[in-house]
């Protein structure tokens, strides 16, 4: 269970990349992955797009009009398409292919808390999703074929009205490159870009989540709602007669302000919220317990002889002395935290690694929940 090396950033160290490029400016890396031709074929991607649990989209550009269709698809849907100007996109390939998670591991110079997923797109000649911008960082790694990337730092973000996708109405190309197998382009947020397939082409998009301030605050309020309990009831034994019964009186307003002041949080509350929120799987993700689970004794033997790894869909993070896995929190002792941090970092624990009873019990519980393989 060796951890893959970091992906090449050309002549840059990860520290230099983070300091000079991350969220600042694009970076083109030629031959970032030598001999890389992709993780799956176009036929395999189409088959995956027919899977009920896969998040897939089909973008068609025909007669100057854009169409967007959502999966799951049927195999005959692809046979009806023309030979040009369409794109198939499948999200969360890392939930289905161990090799996809291995690829994501090569980007571990970015914290796991920022990682979203690996999306793979396939397009024949002329295919693309139009010029657009994203609110998140992305590495665009070329697999099969060749794609032309055009980029712009333009401030104009006017979108085509009534289009089913967020496509820029005006796109002013400032730079462009042809990317061949193994080449990679990094783009920071809000950088306009347009990718056009030169031939049968597959691109691997490593995306990093960037929640809006609005989303963070909304989710934090939901977290507070579920995690705090405030005693007491509104009362007004000294209620006075009002001239206008429709008026919200100053006494009621003052008492309500005093009640709202009972909503309190501290650094630990924020830390706990982030762990739950960032490790929470997306709403369409479910875990299946093993059909014939090992006994705890059998699991202990398996752990020592073969090691263990996270299920491909599991998200595991750490903060303070707490482990967060799939939206659940587990405060643990120092030894368990050190051991399980390795699992969170590398997605695996090697065979014969010494574990204490608390660690073993947690791992077995997670195995029964379907969080481990």
C-alpha positions in Angstrom: 0.0 0.0 0.0 2.6 2.5 -1.1 1.5 6.2 -1.4 1.9 7.5 -5.0 4.5 10.3 -5.5 3.3 13.9 -5.9 2.5 14.9 -9.4 5.1 16.9 -11.2 4.7 20.7 -11.2 7.5 21.2 -13.7 10.5 22.9 -12.0 8.4 24.1 -9.1 8.3 22.7 -5.6 4.8 22.4 -4.0 5.8 25.2 -1.7 6.7 27.4 -4.6 3.5 26.5 -6.4 1.4 27.4 -3.4 3.2 30.7 -2.9 3.3 31.9 -6.5 0.4 30.3 -8.3 -2.3 28.8 -6.1 -5.4 31.1 -6.4 -3.3 33.6 -8.2 -2.5 32.7 -11.8 -2.6 29.8 -14.2 0.2 27.3 -14.7 0.9 25.1 -17.7 2.9 21.9 -16.9 4.2 19.9 -19.8 4.6 16.2 -19.2 3.3 16.4 -15.7 2.5 12.7 -15.8 4.8 10.9 -18.3 3.2 8.1 -20.2 -0.3 9.0 -18.9 -3.0 8.0 -21.3 -5.9 8.0 -18.8 -7.5 5.6 -16.3 -10.4 4.3 -18.5 -11.5 4.2 -22.1 -14.3 6.2 -23.7 -16.4 3.0 -23.8 -15.8 2.5 -20.0 -16.8 6.1 -19.3 -20.0 5.7 -21.3 -20.8 2.5 -19.4 -20.2 4.3 -16.1 -22.5 7.2 -17.2 -25.3 4.6 -17.3 -24.7 3.6 -13.7 -27.5 4.7 -11.3 -25.1 6.1 -8.8 -23.0 8.1 -11.2 -23.5 11.8 -11.7 -23.2 12.3 -15.4 -24.1 15.0 -18.0 -24.2 15.2 -21.7 -23.5 18.6 -23.4 -24.5 19.0 -27.1 -23.7 22.0 -29.2 -25.7 21.8 -32.4 -27.0 24.6 -34.8 -25.6 27.2 -32.5 -27.7 25.9 -29.6 -26.6 24.3 -26.4 -28.4 21.3 -24.9 -27.8 19.7 -21.5 -29.0 16.3 -20.5 -28.5 14.5 -17.2 -27.9 10.8 -16.6 -28.1 8.0 -15.9 -28.0 7.3 -19.6 -28.7 4.3 -21.8 -26.1 2.9 -24.2 -28.4 3.8 -27.1 -28.3 7.4 -26.1 -24.7 7.6 -27.3 -25.3 5.8 -30.6 -27.8 8.6 -31.6 -25.1 11.3 -31.3 -23.3 12.9 -34.2 -19.6 12.4 -34.6 -18.7 15.9 -33.4 -19.5 18.7 -30.9 -20.7 16.9 -27.9 -19.2 16.1 -24.5 -19.9 13.5 -21.8 -18.9 14.4 -18.2 -18.9 12.1 -15.3 -18.3 13.3 -11.7 -16.7 11.5 -8.8 -14.8 8.9 -10.8 -12.8 8.4 -7.6 -15.9 6.8 -6.1 -15.7 4.0 -8.6 -12.0 3.5 -9.5 -9.2 2.9 -7.0 -6.8 4.2 -9.6 -8.7 7.5 -9.6 -8.2 7.9 -5.9 -4.5 7.1 -6.4 -4.4 10.0 -8.9 -6.0 12.3 -6.4 -3.4 11.3 -3.8 -0.7 12.8 -6.1 -2.3 16.2 -5.3 -2.0 15.9 -1.5 0.0 19.1 -1.3 -3.5 20.6 -1.2 -5.4 19.7 2.0 -8.0 16.9 1.7 -10.5 19.4 3.2 -10.3 21.4 -0.1 -10.6 18.4 -2.4 -13.9 17.9 -4.2 -13.6 15.1 -6.8 -12.2 13.8 -10.1 -14.4 14.5 -13.1 -13.6 12.9 -16.4 -14.9 14.2 -19.7 -14.9 12.6 -23.2 -15.5 14.5 -26.4 -15.0 13.8 -30.1 -13.6 16.4 -32.4 -15.0 19.9 -31.7 -16.6 18.9 -28.4 -16.6 21.2 -25.4 -18.8 22.9 -22.9 -18.2 26.4 -24.1 -16.3 29.3 -22.6 -17.0 29.5 -18.8 -15.5 30.3 -15.5 -15.5 28.3 -12.2 -15.6 29.4 -8.6 -13.0 26.8 -7.6 -9.4 25.8 -8.4 -9.0 23.0 -11.0 -6.1 21.0 -12.5 -6.9 19.9 -16.0 -4.9 16.8 -16.8 -4.9 15.5 -20.4 -5.5 11.8 -21.0 -6.4 10.4 -24.4 -6.1 12.7 -27.4 -5.5 16.4 -27.6 -7.4 19.4 -26.3 -7.0 23.1 -27.1 -7.3 25.3 -24.0 -8.0 29.0 -24.3 -8.0 31.2 -21.2 -8.7 34.8 -20.3 -8.5 36.9 -17.1 -11.3 39.1 -18.5 -13.6 40.8 -16.0 -16.7 40.4 -18.2 -18.7 37.5 -16.9 -21.9 38.2 -18.8 -23.6 34.8 -19.6 -25.6 33.7 -22.6 -29.2 34.3 -21.7 -31.4 31.2 -21.4 -28.5 28.8 -22.0 -28.7 25.5 -20.0 -25.1 26.0 -18.9 -23.2 29.1 -17.6 -21.6 30.0 -20.9 -19.9 33.3 -21.4 -21.5 35.6 -24.0 -18.2 37.3 -24.7 -14.9 35.5 -24.5 -11.7 37.2 -25.3 -8.8 34.7 -25.7 -5.6 35.9 -24.1 -3.6 32.6 -24.2 -4.0 29.2 -25.7 -2.2 25.9 -25.8 -2.6 22.4 -27.1 -2.4 19.8 -24.3 -1.3 16.3 -25.1 -1.4 13.2 -23.0 0.2 13.9 -19.6 0.2 17.7 -19.9 -1.7 19.6 -17.2 -3.1 23.1 -16.8 -3.9 24.7 -13.4 -6.5 27.4 -13.3 -7.4 29.5 -10.3 -11.0 30.5 -9.6 -12.8 33.0 -11.8 -10.4 32.4 -14.7 -12.4 32.2 -18.0 -11.5 29.1 -20.0 -12.6 27.1 -23.0 -11.6 23.6 -23.9 -12.1 22.2 -27.5 -11.3 18.7 -28.4 -9.0 18.4 -31.4 -9.7 14.7 -31.8 -11.2 11.9 -29.6 -10.2 13.4 -26.3 -10.5 12.7 -22.5 -9.6 15.3 -19.8 -9.3 14.6 -16.1 -10.4 17.5 -14.0 -9.2 17.5 -10.4 -11.5 20.0 -8.7 -11.2 21.7 -5.3 -14.3 22.8 -3.3 -14.8 26.4 -2.5 -18.0 27.0 -0.6 -19.5 30.5 -0.8 -19.7 32.6 2.4 -23.5 32.3 2.1 -23.3 28.5 2.0 -20.9 28.3 5.0 -23.1 30.5 7.1 -26.3 28.7 6.2 -24.7 25.3 7.0 -23.3 26.7 10.3 -26.7 27.9 11.3 -28.1 24.4 10.5 -25.3 22.9 12.6 -26.1 25.2 15.5 -29.8 24.3 15.2 -29.0 20.6 15.5 -26.3 20.9 18.2 -27.5 23.5 20.8 -30.3 23.4 23.3 -31.6 26.6 24.9 -34.0 26.4 27.9 -36.8 28.7 28.6 -40.0 30.1 27.0 -41.1 33.5 26.0 -43.2 35.1 28.8 -44.7 38.6 29.5 -46.5 38.6 32.8 -46.2 42.4 32.9 -47.9 42.9 29.5 -49.4 46.4 29.1 -52.4 47.4 27.1 -51.4 48.7 23.7 -53.1 51.4 21.7 -52.5 49.5 18.5 -52.7 45.7 18.9 -51.0 45.2 15.5 -47.8 46.8 16.8 -44.8 44.6 17.9 -44.1 46.2 21.2 -40.7 47.4 22.4 -40.9 44.9 25.4 -41.3 42.0 23.0 -38.5 43.2 20.8 -36.1 43.6 23.8 -36.9 40.2 25.2 -36.3 38.6 21.8 -33.0 40.3 21.5 -32.0 39.0 24.9 -33.1 35.5 23.9 -31.0 35.6 20.7 -28.0 36.6 22.7 -28.1 33.0 24.1 -26.8 31.8 20.8 -23.1 31.4 21.5 -20.2 29.6 19.9 -16.5 29.5 20.2 -13.4 28.2 18.4 -14.2 24.6 19.3 -17.7 25.0 17.9 -16.3 26.3 14.6 -13.7 23.5 14.5 -16.4 20.8 15.1 -18.7 22.3 12.5 -16.0 22.3 9.8 -15.1 18.7 10.5 -18.7 17.6 10.2 -19.5 19.8 7.2 -16.3 19.1 5.1 -16.4 15.3 5.7 -20.1 15.0 5.1 -20.8 13.0 1.9 -22.9 14.6 -0.8 -26.6 13.8 -0.6 -26.6 11.1 -3.3 -23.8 9.1 -1.6 -24.7 6.1 0.4 -22.7 3.3 2.1 -23.5 -0.4 2.0 -22.6 -2.5 5.1 -20.8 -5.8 4.1 -23.2 -8.5 3.2 -21.3 -11.1 5.2 -19.3 -9.1 7.8 -16.2 -10.5 9.4 -16.3 -11.1 13.1 -14.2 -8.8 15.2 -11.6 -11.6 15.6 -11.5 -12.2 11.8 -11.3 -8.4 11.2 -8.3 -8.2 13.7 -6.5 -10.9 11.7 -7.3 -9.2 8.4 -6.0 -5.9 9.8 -2.7 -7.5 10.8 -2.2 -9.6 7.6 -3.6 -7.3 4.9 -4.1 -3.9 6.3 -7.2 -1.8 5.6 -8.3 1.1 3.4 -11.0 3.6 3.2 -14.0 3.0 1.0 -13.6 5.0 -2.2 -16.6 7.2 -1.2 -15.4 7.9 2.4 -14.2 11.3 3.4 -12.0 11.5 6.5 -10.5 14.6 8.1 -8.8 15.5 11.4 -8.8 18.5 13.7 -7.6 18.9 17.3 -7.7 15.4 18.7 -10.9 14.6 16.8 -11.4 12.4 13.7 -14.2 13.2 11.3 -15.4 10.5 8.9 -18.5 10.9 6.7 -20.0 13.7 8.8 -19.4 11.9 12.2 -17.0 13.0 14.9 -14.8 10.7 17.1 -12.6 12.2 19.8 -9.8 9.7 20.5 -6.7 9.2 22.6 -3.3 10.4 21.3 -2.1 6.9 20.1 -5.4 6.3 18.2 -5.3 9.8 16.7 -1.7 9.3 15.4 -2.6 5.9 13.8 -5.8 7.0 12.3 -4.3 10.3 11.0 -2.2 8.1 8.8 -5.4 6.5 7.5 -6.9 9.9 6.9 -3.7 11.1 5.1 -3.0 8.1 2.9 -6.5 6.4 2.8 -4.8 3.2 3.9 -3.2 1.5 6.9 -0.5 -1.0 6.1 -0.5 -4.6 7.3 1.1 -5.3 10.7 0.8 -1.8 11.9 0.4 -1.8 15.7 -3.0 -0.5 16.8 -4.5 -0.2 20.3 -7.9 -1.5 21.3 -9.6 1.9 20.8 -8.3 2.1 17.2 -9.2 -1.4 16.4 -12.8 -1.0 17.8 -13.3 2.2 15.7 -12.0 0.6 12.6 -14.3 -2.4 13.1 -17.3 -0.1 13.6 -16.4 1.8 10.5 -16.0 -1.5 8.6 -19.5 -2.5 9.7 -20.8 0.9 8.5 -19.4 0.3 5.1 -16.8 3.1 5.5 -13.8 0.7 5.1 -12.7 -2.0 2.7 
